[in-house]
Amino acid sequence: MKKIVAILFTVVIFIACQNNQATQQEDLKKVITRAELKDKIKGGWAGQVIGCTFGGPTEFHYKGSMIQDYHPIPWNESLCRWWYENFPGLYDDVYMDLTFVDIFEKEGLDAPASAHALAFANAEYQLWHANQAARYNILNGIMPPESGHWTKNPHSEDIDFQIEADFAGLMAPGMVNTSSEICDKVGHIMNYGDGWYGGVYVAAMYALAFVSGDINYVVEEGLKSIPRESEFYRCISDVIMWHKQYPDDWKEAWFEVEKKWSSDVGCPDGVFSAFNIDAKINAAYIVIGLLYGQGNYTKTLEISTRCGQDSDCNPASAGGILGTMLGYSNIPEYWKKPVYPVEDMAFKYTDMSLNDVYEIGTKHALQVLEKNGADISGPEIEIPVQEIKPVALEVGFKGHYPVKIERIRKNLTVENPELEFEFEGIGFALKGRVNKLKGWAAEDATSNMETWIDGKLVDSFGMPSDRRARRHEVAWAFELPEGKHKVKIKVLNPKADYTIRAEDLIVYSSSKVANAWNTGN
């Protein structure tokens, strides 16, 4: 009986949503003045900085746990400047975007993916997860889209492009398909499948925030850009459903998300761990913040931050989307005031400040509007709002289930330059790193290595000790025949001052493990 009621509830909600969306489609603001356009673009960029600053102190301190109401999150007029001056790496959400903005500025809207990829790979900033794996790939001749593909990048479903896609939506007011095309070019540098969809979806919400003041519409309509068959779509669709089911309690939705969507599959650092940098669940936190915030800036930032995990990136996305919808002039002074002292300060690793990107971002949006048929010659611009089409279906780690973690904990040295192990399954990822025995001040070097599986050489690669150019994992392989496999890792040029540290081995199978507590044994 409960199942029948649940089905009927879902059907009623679906019909109501369809009728509501048809009405909202007619109410879209399709004409915008140049002043309004710039105000919204300023709101989007400033909103990212506000959200990132607010959530910075709690980033990954709450893994699989919400930040309780009694836990204060500080906010004052000096915070943005303090982070700019003391920990500028916090703003990777923004200066990563600016890498791509800069390429569009220098090479035009038709700049190829390779130009973006090379600028990204050779930038001075540190990277992590899918970004770092992609940088390693590019520096070693593997260009996009292969650099972000899950077989070449075990972090391909991580949050990386999701936090960097803001620029794509801000360049394409009301034009979701156009923002998706920009995401196709840039997002496949570092992500694939659900990881790429995170960026496509965030960009879609930015694009729609130019033409709608209804956050429910923006969240639901933006999801049309994602294939319904994907897990990403199903996750966000669930959040929308739970918001309707529990409209007054965001924590109920949060618990539902944890129960159904908190299992990570791809990221070797998140599998078998409370740490979760997967795009889906962090996108769910963005949406929880937007839906339960209902256009209130304070509630939106508080909720998206208190969901935990990547709690600076998620309010940065939510704050940027809502900032675009409201416009810079309508962001409450309480939140905007800390931004004023830094608007002329260039972001670390760039020559661009917020005031610069307000101007450049507006210029690019006008160029994209004109390219899509809009007349931009007068003070008012009619936005060519597009009927949203879903992007292509991509499924990463298809049929791969993490079933085991084994502590290897061995050093490959001059005396012992080889590591052998066996596993049973269809794939593995071996975590590890290069250690400099004389400390980080020692000269950098690259260890040349090989991976052999079942007596066959499957990969020849280098492991640089330079952290900026590092390989994120020692070795990995997927899509092997199900069964037992023997792996040998060799260091071809072992050096006395360096070791290769092999840490945890993640094993994947073609079927899920049935745990004893789940089978009654």
One Martini backbone bead per residue (centre of mass of N, CA, C, O) as a GRO file, in nm:
protein
  521
    1MET     BB    1   0.058   0.062  -0.022
    2LYS     BB    2   0.298   0.260   0.007
    3LYS     BB    3   0.391   0.229  -0.286
    4ILE     BB    4   0.135   0.342  -0.421
    5VAL     BB    5   0.141   0.620  -0.286
    6ALA     BB    6   0.420   0.703  -0.394
    7ILE     BB    7   0.346   0.690  -0.693
    8LEU     BB    8   0.111   0.892  -0.688
    9PHE     BB    9   0.276   1.128  -0.580
   10THR     BB   10   0.473   1.144  -0.820
   11VAL     BB   11   0.260   1.194  -1.042
   12VAL     BB   12   0.139   1.455  -0.929
   13ILE     BB   13   0.401   1.614  -0.925
   14PHE     BB   14   0.465   1.594  -1.226
   15ILE     BB   15   0.213   1.737  -1.335
   16ALA     BB   16   0.250   2.000  -1.177
   17CYS     BB   17   0.526   2.070  -1.296
   18GLN     BB   18   0.447   2.090  -1.593
   19ASN     BB   19   0.240   2.319  -1.559
   20ASN     BB   20   0.430   2.520  -1.416
   21GLN     BB   21   0.651   2.535  -1.639
   22ALA     BB   22   0.474   2.646  -1.866
   23THR     BB   23   0.413   2.913  -1.724
   24GLN     BB   24   0.709   3.005  -1.673
   25GLN     BB   25   0.801   3.017  -1.969
   26GLU     BB   26   0.618   3.268  -2.030
   27ASP     BB   27   0.769   3.451  -1.785
   28LEU     BB   28   1.020   3.512  -1.916
   29LYS     BB   29   1.304   3.718  -1.929
   30LYS     BB   30   1.397   3.828  -2.263
   31VAL     BB   31   1.459   4.123  -2.170
   32ILE     BB   32   1.770   4.313  -2.155
   33THR     BB   33   1.981   4.518  -2.020
   34ARG     BB   34   2.300   4.607  -1.996
   35ALA     BB   35   2.289   4.666  -1.693
   36GLU     BB   36   2.161   4.396  -1.608
   37LEU     BB   37   2.372   4.211  -1.722
   38LYS     BB   38   2.611   4.314  -1.553
   39ASP     BB   39   2.481   4.274  -1.274
   40LYS     BB   40   2.461   3.963  -1.300
   41ILE     BB   41   2.758   3.904  -1.349
   42LYS     BB   42   2.856   4.025  -1.087
   43GLY     BB   43   2.685   3.839  -0.904
   44GLY     BB   44   2.823   3.575  -0.989
   45TRP     BB   45   3.120   3.639  -0.908
   46ALA     BB   46   3.072   3.744  -0.619
   47GLY     BB   47   2.915   3.494  -0.516
   48GLN     BB   48   3.152   3.301  -0.520
   49VAL     BB   49   3.331   3.449  -0.316
   50ILE     BB   50   3.137   3.444  -0.082
   51GLY     BB   51   3.090   3.134  -0.059
   52CYS     BB   52   3.388   3.051  -0.035
   53THR     BB   53   3.452   3.215   0.221
   54PHE     BB   54   3.236   3.101   0.411
   55GLY     BB   55   3.323   2.780   0.365
   56GLY     BB   56   3.632   2.747   0.409
   57PRO     BB   57   3.661   2.654   0.725
   58THR     BB   58   3.480   2.365   0.650
   59GLU     BB   59   3.639   2.209   0.453
   60PHE     BB   60   3.621   1.870   0.508
   61HIS     BB   61   3.521   1.854   0.825
   62TYR     BB   62   3.237   1.732   0.700
   63LYS     BB   63   3.193   1.381   0.673
   64GLY     BB   64   2.882   1.268   0.673
   65SER     BB   65   2.814   1.560   0.804
   66MET     BB   66   2.655   1.800   0.944
   67ILE     BB   67   2.625   2.134   1.032
   68GLN     BB   68   2.534   2.256   1.304
   69ASP     BB   69   2.350   2.518   1.420
   70TYR     BB   70   2.550   2.587   1.672
   71HIS     BB   71   2.762   2.631   1.452
   72PRO     BB   72   2.960   2.880   1.383
   73ILE     BB   73   2.988   3.102   1.096
   74PRO     BB   74   3.191   3.331   1.002
   75TRP     BB   75   3.127   3.699   0.945
   76ASN     BB   76   3.309   3.968   0.785
   77GLU     BB   77   3.463   4.246   0.635
   78SER     BB   78   3.772   4.091   0.636
   79LEU     BB   79   3.771   3.803   0.504
   80CYS     BB   80   3.850   3.827   0.208
   81ARG     BB   81   4.122   3.964   0.252
   82TRP     BB   82   4.248   3.744   0.426
   83TRP     BB   83   4.241   3.519   0.212
   84TYR     BB   84   4.394   3.661  -0.013
   85GLU     BB   85   4.663   3.704   0.173
   86ASN     BB   86   4.683   3.398   0.323
   87PHE     BB   87   4.471   3.200   0.122
   88PRO     BB   88   4.437   3.199  -0.213
   89GLY     BB   89   4.364   2.888  -0.273
   90LEU     BB   90   4.058   2.901  -0.212
   91TYR     BB   91   4.007   3.037  -0.520
   92ASP     BB   92   3.985   2.801  -0.735
   93ASP     BB   93   3.696   2.849  -0.834
   94VAL     BB   94   3.800   3.113  -0.990
   95TYR     BB   95   4.092   3.091  -1.121
   96MET     BB   96   4.011   2.860  -1.302
   97ASP     BB   97   3.805   3.009  -1.473
   98LEU     BB   98   4.011   3.234  -1.572
   99THR     BB   99   4.169   3.061  -1.765
  100PHE     BB  100   3.932   3.043  -1.974
  101VAL     BB  101   3.865   3.338  -2.005
  102ASP     BB  102   4.147   3.416  -2.115
  103ILE     BB  103   4.133   3.248  -2.375
  104PHE     BB  104   3.885   3.388  -2.493
  105GLU     BB  105   4.021   3.668  -2.497
  106LYS     BB  106   4.277   3.587  -2.680
  107GLU     BB  107   4.119   3.364  -2.902
  108GLY     BB  108   3.826   3.341  -2.863
  109LEU     BB  109   3.531   3.158  -2.888
  110ASP     BB  110   3.699   2.934  -3.083
  111ALA     BB  111   3.872   2.811  -2.893
  112PRO     BB  112   4.037   2.539  -2.836
  113ALA     BB  113   4.078   2.286  -2.618
  114SER     BB  114   4.391   2.289  -2.626
  115ALA     BB  115   4.427   2.576  -2.514
  116HIS     BB  116   4.298   2.524  -2.240
  117ALA     BB  117   4.470   2.279  -2.156
  118LEU     BB  118   4.753   2.414  -2.162
  119ALA     BB  119   4.696   2.639  -1.962
  120PHE     BB  120   4.614   2.455  -1.727
  121ALA     BB  121   4.874   2.268  -1.717
  122ASN     BB  122   5.085   2.537  -1.699
  123ALA     BB  123   5.005   2.639  -1.449
  124GLU     BB  124   5.100   2.731  -1.116
  125TYR     BB  125   4.890   2.586  -0.981
  126GLN     BB  126   4.744   2.378  -0.778
  127LEU     BB  127   4.624   2.035  -0.785
  128TRP     BB  128   4.340   1.803  -0.789
  129HIS     BB  129   4.239   1.521  -0.888
  130ALA     BB  130   4.108   1.558  -1.190
  131ASN     BB  131   4.297   1.791  -1.252
  132GLN     BB  132   4.569   1.647  -1.200
  133ALA     BB  133   4.528   1.408  -1.387
  134ALA     BB  134   4.502   1.589  -1.639
  135ARG     BB  135   4.768   1.732  -1.626
  136TYR     BB  136   4.940   1.483  -1.654
  137ASN     BB  137   4.832   1.396  -1.925
  138ILE     BB  138   4.905   1.649  -2.088
  139LEU     BB  139   5.215   1.651  -2.018
  140ASN     BB  140   5.197   1.336  -2.159
  141GLY     BB  141   5.000   1.366  -2.436
  142ILE     BB  142   4.701   1.367  -2.309
  143MET     BB  143   4.422   1.476  -2.454
  144PRO     BB  144   4.138   1.602  -2.517
  145PRO     BB  145   3.913   1.380  -2.381
  146GLU     BB  146   4.112   1.165  -2.252
  147SER     BB  147   4.205   1.324  -1.988
  148GLY     BB  148   3.891   1.267  -1.861
  149HIS     BB  149   3.876   0.977  -1.880
  150TRP     BB  150   3.820   0.706  -1.674
  151THR     BB  151   4.065   0.527  -1.787
  152LYS     BB  152   4.272   0.794  -1.739
  153ASN     BB  153   4.072   0.904  -1.488
  154PRO     BB  154   3.980   0.821  -1.166
  155HIS     BB  155   3.846   1.134  -1.116
  156SER     BB  156   3.605   1.194  -1.331
  157GLU     BB  157   3.361   1.220  -1.088
  158ASP     BB  158   3.446   1.466  -0.976
  159ILE     BB  159   3.402   1.818  -0.895
  160ASP     BB  160   3.581   2.004  -1.071
  161PHE     BB  161   3.398   2.125  -1.306
  162GLN     BB  162   3.169   2.223  -1.122
  163ILE     BB  163   3.362   2.467  -1.001
  164GLU     BB  164   3.437   2.579  -1.325
  165ALA     BB  165   3.144   2.648  -1.492
  166ASP     BB  166   3.035   2.937  -1.453
  167PHE     BB  167   3.135   3.084  -1.713
  168ALA     BB  168   2.944   2.936  -1.916
  169GLY     BB  169   2.675   3.064  -1.807
  170LEU     BB  170   2.770   3.370  -1.811
  171MET     BB  171   2.808   3.362  -2.137
  172ALA     BB  172   2.484   3.228  -2.158
  173PRO     BB  173   2.215   3.387  -2.162
  174GLY     BB  174   1.950   3.157  -2.178
  175MET     BB  175   2.177   2.944  -2.318
  176VAL     BB  176   2.213   2.624  -2.255
  177ASN     BB  177   2.331   2.488  -2.509
  178THR     BB  178   2.575   2.675  -2.522
  179SER     BB  179   2.693   2.603  -2.246
  180SER     BB  180   2.730   2.302  -2.319
  181GLU     BB  181   2.937   2.350  -2.544
  182ILE     BB  182   3.150   2.473  -2.362
  183CYS     BB  183   3.167   2.226  -2.171
  184ASP     BB  184   3.269   2.025  -2.380
  185LYS     BB  185   3.542   2.164  -2.428
  186VAL     BB  186   3.640   2.192  -2.114
  187GLY     BB  187   3.529   1.949  -1.925
  188HIS     BB  188   3.701   1.712  -2.081
  189ILE     BB  189   3.974   1.761  -1.957
  190MET     BB  190   3.873   1.633  -1.644
  191ASN     BB  191   3.593   1.497  -1.735
  192TYR     BB  192   3.320   1.250  -1.688
  193GLY     BB  193   3.010   1.218  -1.691
  194ASP     BB  194   2.905   1.302  -1.386
  195GLY     BB  195   3.135   1.510  -1.368
  196TRP     BB  196   3.043   1.675  -1.617
  197TYR     BB  197   2.745   1.726  -1.539
  198GLY     BB  198   2.795   1.923  -1.311
  199GLY     BB  199   2.881   2.156  -1.503
  200VAL     BB  200   2.637   2.166  -1.690
  201TYR     BB  201   2.429   2.227  -1.465
  202VAL     BB  202   2.546   2.482  -1.343
  203ALA     BB  203   2.547   2.643  -1.608
  204ALA     BB  204   2.242   2.624  -1.657
  205MET     BB  205   2.157   2.785  -1.404
  206TYR     BB  206   2.297   3.043  -1.479
  207ALA     BB  207   2.151   3.095  -1.749
  208LEU     BB  208   1.859   3.100  -1.614
  209ALA     BB  209   1.912   3.343  -1.407
  210PHE     BB  210   1.858   3.568  -1.633
  211VAL     BB  211   1.524   3.474  -1.687
  212SER     BB  212   1.477   3.388  -1.375
  213GLY     BB  213   1.317   3.421  -1.033
  214ASP     BB  214   1.286   3.097  -1.008
  215ILE     BB  215   1.445   2.851  -0.844
  216ASN     BB  216   1.280   2.601  -0.920
  217TYR     BB  217   1.301   2.637  -1.223
  218VAL     BB  218   1.609   2.636  -1.252
  219VAL     BB  219   1.655   2.354  -1.136
  220GLU     BB  220   1.457   2.190  -1.325
  221GLU     BB  221   1.533   2.298  -1.609
  222GLY     BB  222   1.842   2.240  -1.597
  223LEU     BB  223   1.807   1.921  -1.595
  224LYS     BB  224   1.751   1.892  -1.909
  225SER     BB  225   2.070   1.878  -1.981
  226ILE     BB  226   2.036   1.587  -1.864
  227PRO     BB  227   2.036   1.265  -1.877
  228ARG     BB  228   1.799   1.049  -1.752
  229GLU     BB  229   1.997   0.785  -1.733
  230SER     BB  230   2.154   0.917  -1.526
  231GLU     BB  231   2.266   0.948  -1.206
  232PHE     BB  232   2.261   1.249  -1.183
  233TYR     BB  233   1.967   1.290  -1.248
  234ARG     BB  234   1.850   1.109  -1.024
  235CYS     BB  235   1.963   1.263  -0.787
  236ILE     BB  236   1.833   1.545  -0.841
  237SER     BB  237   1.544   1.441  -0.867
  238ASP     BB  238   1.528   1.349  -0.575
  239VAL     BB  239   1.566   1.623  -0.441
  240ILE     BB  240   1.314   1.751  -0.560
  241MET     BB  241   1.120   1.547  -0.433
  242TRP     BB  242   1.205   1.590  -0.131
  243HIS     BB  243   1.124   1.886  -0.122
  244LYS     BB  244   0.820   1.826  -0.164
  245GLN     BB  245   0.796   1.629   0.083
  246TYR     BB  246   1.008   1.837   0.259
  247PRO     BB  247   0.965   2.174   0.261
  248ASP     BB  248   1.065   2.243   0.590
  249ASP     BB  249   1.326   2.019   0.575
  250TRP     BB  250   1.650   1.982   0.480
  251LYS     BB  251   1.740   1.733   0.653
  252GLU     BB  252   1.569   1.521   0.520
  253ALA     BB  253   1.704   1.540   0.245
  254TRP     BB  254   1.989   1.481   0.340
  255PHE     BB  255   1.934   1.193   0.445
  256GLU     BB  256   1.843   1.078   0.175
  257VAL     BB  257   2.107   1.127   0.028
  258GLU     BB  258   2.288   0.954   0.211
  259LYS     BB  259   2.142   0.681   0.167
  260LYS     BB  260   2.164   0.681  -0.167
  261TRP     BB  261   2.443   0.890  -0.258
  262SER     BB  262   2.727   0.829  -0.075
  263SER     BB  263   2.855   0.637  -0.282
  264ASP     BB  264   3.168   0.578  -0.395
  265VAL     BB  265   3.361   0.474  -0.697
  266GLY     BB  266   3.611   0.634  -0.817
  267CYS     BB  267   3.758   0.775  -0.598
  268PRO     BB  268   4.030   0.660  -0.422
  269ASP     BB  269   3.977   0.858  -0.166
  270GLY     BB  270   3.649   0.778  -0.129
  271VAL     BB  271   3.675   0.494  -0.117
  272PHE     BB  272   3.625   0.374   0.188
  273SER     BB  273   3.508   0.670   0.273
  274ALA     BB  274   3.386   0.976   0.399
  275PHE     BB  275   3.505   1.097   0.170
  276ASN     BB  276   3.334   1.335  -0.074
  277ILE     BB  277   3.397   1.445  -0.427
  278ASP     BB  278   3.150   1.395  -0.568
  279ALA     BB  279   2.938   1.549  -0.780
  280LYS     BB  280   2.653   1.461  -0.700
  281ILE     BB  281   2.641   1.522  -0.391
  282ASN     BB  282   2.735   1.821  -0.417
  283ALA     BB  283   2.500   1.903  -0.599
  284ALA     BB  284   2.282   1.838  -0.394
  285TYR     BB  285   2.372   2.066  -0.197
  286ILE     BB  286   2.316   2.298  -0.381
  287VAL     BB  287   2.010   2.237  -0.418
  288ILE     BB  288   1.928   2.249  -0.127
  289GLY     BB  289   2.006   2.545  -0.092
  290LEU     BB  290   1.821   2.663  -0.313
  291LEU     BB  291   1.541   2.544  -0.235
  292TYR     BB  292   1.547   2.622   0.081
  293GLY     BB  293   1.624   2.927   0.036
  294GLN     BB  294   1.428   3.084  -0.163
  295GLY     BB  295   1.622   3.352  -0.233
  296ASN     BB  296   1.779   3.351   0.029
  297TYR     BB  297   2.099   3.416   0.094
  298THR     BB  298   2.148   3.308   0.377
  299LYS     BB  299   2.008   3.031   0.355
  300THR     BB  300   2.165   2.925   0.113
  301LEU     BB  301   2.451   2.930   0.241
  302GLU     BB  302   2.399   2.776   0.499
  303ILE     BB  303   2.293   2.507   0.377
  304SER     BB  304   2.518   2.437   0.169
  305THR     BB  305   2.733   2.427   0.395
  306ARG     BB  306   2.589   2.229   0.615
  307CYS     BB  307   2.618   1.966   0.434
  308GLY     BB  308   2.917   1.955   0.361
  309GLN     BB  309   3.216   1.869   0.264
  310ASP     BB  310   3.239   2.086  -0.007
  311SER     BB  311   3.184   2.382   0.178
  312ASP     BB  312   3.284   2.598  -0.051
  313CYS     BB  313   3.188   2.516  -0.337
  314ASN     BB  314   2.879   2.500  -0.294
  315PRO     BB  315   2.826   2.803  -0.207
  316ALA     BB  316   2.957   2.920  -0.458
  317SER     BB  317   2.746   2.815  -0.657
  318ALA     BB  318   2.490   2.915  -0.514
  319GLY     BB  319   2.582   3.215  -0.489
  320GLY     BB  320   2.617   3.261  -0.798
  321ILE     BB  321   2.334   3.192  -0.897
  322LEU     BB  322   2.181   3.390  -0.709
  323GLY     BB  323   2.346   3.641  -0.791
  324THR     BB  324   2.241   3.638  -1.082
  325MET     BB  325   1.942   3.663  -1.024
  326LEU     BB  326   1.959   3.930  -0.845
  327GLY     BB  327   2.212   4.076  -0.850
  328TYR     BB  328   2.444   4.276  -0.720
  329SER     BB  329   2.246   4.504  -0.607
  330ASN     BB  330   2.074   4.257  -0.436
  331ILE     BB  331   2.287   4.189  -0.256
  332PRO     BB  332   2.340   4.186   0.050
  333GLU     BB  333   2.543   4.389   0.232
  334TYR     BB  334   2.644   4.179   0.436
  335TRP     BB  335   2.778   4.005   0.195
  336LYS     BB  336   2.923   4.234   0.010
  337LYS     BB  337   3.123   4.408   0.182
  338PRO     BB  338   3.386   4.212   0.178
  339VAL     BB  339   3.440   4.261  -0.138
  340TYR     BB  340   3.534   4.553  -0.185
  341PRO     BB  341   3.852   4.530  -0.102
  342VAL     BB  342   3.902   4.301  -0.363
  343GLU     BB  343   3.812   4.402  -0.658
  344ASP     BB  344   4.129   4.504  -0.732
  345MET     BB  345   4.236   4.219  -0.676
  346ALA     BB  346   4.427   3.985  -0.783
  347PHE     BB  347   4.434   3.677  -0.846
  348LYS     BB  348   4.596   3.423  -0.799
  349TYR     BB  349   4.772   3.347  -1.099
  350THR     BB  350   4.675   3.634  -1.198
  351ASP     BB  351   4.556   3.951  -1.378
  352MET     BB  352   4.268   3.920  -1.234
  353SER     BB  353   3.986   4.078  -1.129
  354LEU     BB  354   3.672   4.142  -1.058
  355ASN     BB  355   3.654   4.401  -1.225
  356ASP     BB  356   3.760   4.267  -1.479
  357VAL     BB  357   3.543   4.033  -1.507
  358TYR     BB  358   3.300   4.207  -1.534
  359GLU     BB  359   3.386   4.312  -1.815
  360ILE     BB  360   3.466   4.052  -1.967
  361GLY     BB  361   3.204   3.894  -1.917
  362THR     BB  362   3.021   4.094  -2.067
  363LYS     BB  363   3.162   4.077  -2.338
  364HIS     BB  364   3.116   3.769  -2.383
  365ALA     BB  365   2.808   3.770  -2.365
  366LEU     BB  366   2.766   3.955  -2.608
  367GLN     BB  367   2.904   3.772  -2.814
  368VAL     BB  368   2.715   3.527  -2.775
  369LEU     BB  369   2.455   3.668  -2.841
  370GLU     BB  370   2.533   3.755  -3.129
  371LYS     BB  371   2.601   3.465  -3.234
  372ASN     BB  372   2.275   3.394  -3.160
  373GLY     BB  373   2.113   3.669  -3.291
  374ALA     BB  374   2.150   3.914  -3.127
  375ASP     BB  375   2.077   4.250  -3.062
  376ILE     BB  376   2.346   4.478  -2.933
  377SER     BB  377   2.308   4.797  -3.017
  378GLY     BB  378   2.131   4.849  -2.779
  379PRO     BB  379   2.001   4.880  -2.451
  380GLU     BB  380   1.837   4.632  -2.557
  381ILE     BB  381   1.801   4.267  -2.512
  382GLU     BB  382   1.718   3.979  -2.683
  383ILE     BB  383   1.689   3.667  -2.564
  384PRO     BB  384   1.776   3.343  -2.699
  385VAL     BB  385   1.591   3.124  -2.586
  386GLN     BB  386   1.632   2.780  -2.523
  387GLU     BB  387   1.561   2.464  -2.601
  388ILE     BB  388   1.636   2.206  -2.412
  389LYS     BB  389   1.915   1.983  -2.445
  390PRO     BB  390   2.054   1.698  -2.398
  391VAL     BB  391   2.324   1.549  -2.347
  392ALA     BB  392   2.526   1.307  -2.372
  393LEU     BB  393   2.576   0.986  -2.288
  394GLU     BB  394   2.772   0.903  -1.989
  395VAL     BB  395   2.956   0.610  -1.854
  396GLY     BB  396   3.118   0.556  -1.571
  397PHE     BB  397   3.216   0.265  -1.435
  398LYS     BB  398   3.090   0.036  -1.583
  399GLY     BB  399   3.053  -0.244  -1.386
  400HIS     BB  400   3.199  -0.106  -1.130
  401TYR     BB  401   3.293  -0.247  -0.804
  402PRO     BB  402   3.380  -0.186  -0.495
  403VAL     BB  403   3.530  -0.462  -0.273
  404LYS     BB  404   3.834  -0.362  -0.192
  405ILE     BB  405   4.086  -0.300   0.067
  406GLU     BB  406   4.447  -0.277   0.058
  407ARG     BB  407   4.735  -0.275   0.252
  408ILE     BB  408   5.049  -0.220   0.139
  409ARG     BB  409   5.288  -0.042   0.246
  410LYS     BB  410   5.531   0.027   0.023
  411ASN     BB  411   5.870   0.056  -0.088
  412LEU     BB  412   6.038   0.178  -0.368
  413THR     BB  413   6.376   0.092  -0.428
  414VAL     BB  414   6.692   0.014  -0.495
  415GLU     BB  415   6.663  -0.266  -0.349
  416ASN     BB  416   6.324  -0.244  -0.415
  417PRO     BB  417   6.188  -0.195  -0.744
  418GLU     BB  418   5.950  -0.405  -0.677
  419LEU     BB  419   5.595  -0.489  -0.719
  420GLU     BB  420   5.372  -0.747  -0.597
  421PHE     BB  421   5.033  -0.851  -0.689
  422GLU     BB  422   4.702  -0.969  -0.612
  423PHE     BB  423   4.376  -1.003  -0.779
  424GLU     BB  424   4.007  -1.004  -0.779
  425GLY     BB  425   3.874  -0.893  -1.098
  426ILE     BB  426   3.856  -0.580  -1.321
  427GLY     BB  427   4.013  -0.380  -1.114
  428PHE     BB  428   4.243  -0.100  -1.026
  429ALA     BB  429   4.386   0.110  -0.753
  430LEU     BB  430   4.702   0.268  -0.675
  431LYS     BB  431   4.813   0.427  -0.420
  432GLY     BB  432   5.047   0.716  -0.417
  433ARG     BB  433   5.404   0.825  -0.405
  434VAL     BB  434   5.661   1.055  -0.382
  435ASN     BB  435   5.971   1.040  -0.198
  436LYS     BB  436   6.184   1.260  -0.030
  437LEU     BB  437   6.453   1.194   0.176
  438LYS     BB  438   6.556   1.520   0.174
  439GLY     BB  439   6.313   1.660   0.105
  440TRP     BB  440   6.152   1.933  -0.058
  441ALA     BB  441   6.434   2.076  -0.135
  442ALA     BB  442   6.493   1.884  -0.330
  443GLU     BB  443   6.549   1.774  -0.623
  444ASP     BB  444   6.384   1.704  -0.900
  445ALA     BB  445   6.234   1.391  -1.020
  446THR     BB  446   6.197   1.102  -1.242
  447SER     BB  447   6.024   0.802  -1.239
  448ASN     BB  448   6.059   0.517  -1.419
  449MET     BB  449   5.777   0.309  -1.526
  450GLU     BB  450   5.592  -0.009  -1.480
  451THR     BB  451   5.308  -0.208  -1.595
  452TRP     BB  452   5.216  -0.543  -1.509
  453ILE     BB  453   4.975  -0.785  -1.655
  454ASP     BB  454   4.997  -1.103  -1.685
  455GLY     BB  455   5.290  -1.049  -1.838
  456LYS     BB  456   5.199  -0.756  -1.942
  457LEU     BB  457   5.255  -0.461  -2.089
  458VAL     BB  458   5.046  -0.159  -2.007
  459ASP     BB  459   5.262   0.060  -1.874
  460SER     BB  460   5.441   0.367  -1.934
  461PHE     BB  461   5.589   0.582  -1.678
  462GLY     BB  462   5.591   0.879  -1.481
  463MET     BB  463   5.720   1.002  -1.150
  464PRO     BB  464   5.703   1.298  -1.022
  465SER     BB  465   5.816   1.501  -0.753
  466ASP     BB  466   5.664   1.722  -0.865
  467ARG     BB  467   5.368   1.836  -0.753
  468ARG     BB  468   5.250   1.977  -1.008
  469ALA     BB  469   5.327   1.696  -1.196
  470ARG     BB  470   5.189   1.474  -1.067
  471ARG     BB  471   5.083   1.157  -0.995
  472HIS     BB  472   4.805   1.049  -0.831
  473GLU     BB  473   4.876   0.757  -0.908
  474VAL     BB  474   5.051   0.480  -0.969
  475ALA     BB  475   4.806   0.274  -1.053
  476TRP     BB  476   4.582   0.145  -1.323
  477ALA     BB  477   4.287  -0.067  -1.406
  478PHE     BB  478   4.037  -0.149  -1.650
  479GLU     BB  479   3.848  -0.383  -1.811
  480LEU     BB  480   3.892  -0.660  -1.711
  481PRO     BB  481   3.885  -0.973  -1.669
  482GLU     BB  482   3.729  -1.177  -1.480
  483GLY     BB  483   3.958  -1.237  -1.207
  484LYS     BB  484   4.278  -1.331  -1.177
  485HIS     BB  485   4.565  -1.112  -1.095
  486LYS     BB  486   4.893  -1.001  -1.195
  487VAL     BB  487   5.110  -0.755  -1.049
  488LYS     BB  488   5.372  -0.530  -1.179
  489ILE     BB  489   5.597  -0.294  -1.035
  490LYS     BB  490   5.841  -0.077  -1.193
  491VAL     BB  491   6.167   0.059  -1.140
  492LEU     BB  492   6.409   0.171  -1.371
  493ASN     BB  493   6.538   0.443  -1.193
  494PRO     BB  494   6.656   0.418  -0.918
  495LYS     BB  495   6.693   0.627  -0.621
  496ALA     BB  496   6.836   0.707  -0.322
  497ASP     BB  497   6.640   0.983  -0.273
  498TYR     BB  498   6.398   0.784  -0.362
  499THR     BB  499   6.049   0.692  -0.329
  500ILE     BB  500   5.786   0.459  -0.380
  501ARG     BB  501   5.466   0.486  -0.244
  502ALA     BB  502   5.260   0.223  -0.150
  503GLU     BB  503   4.939   0.195  -0.051
  504ASP     BB  504   4.634   0.158  -0.158
  505LEU     BB  505   4.409  -0.103  -0.268
  506ILE     BB  506   4.168  -0.096  -0.523
  507VAL     BB  507   3.891  -0.313  -0.587
  508TYR     BB  508   3.724  -0.443  -0.877
  509SER     BB  509   3.399  -0.554  -0.977
  510SER     BB  510   3.115  -0.691  -1.159
  511SER     BB  511   3.016  -0.729  -0.857
  512LYS     BB  512   2.860  -0.712  -0.575
  513VAL     BB  513   2.897  -0.732  -0.245
  514ALA     BB  514   2.782  -0.967  -0.005
  515ASN     BB  515   2.722  -0.908   0.301
  516ALA     BB  516   2.667  -1.072   0.588
  517TRP     BB  517   2.458  -0.862   0.715
  518ASN     BB  518   2.284  -0.884   0.425
  519THR     BB  519   2.228  -1.229   0.442
  520GLY     BB  520   2.217  -1.371   0.745
  521ASN     BB  521   2.517  -1.497   0.838
   0.00000   0.00000   0.00000
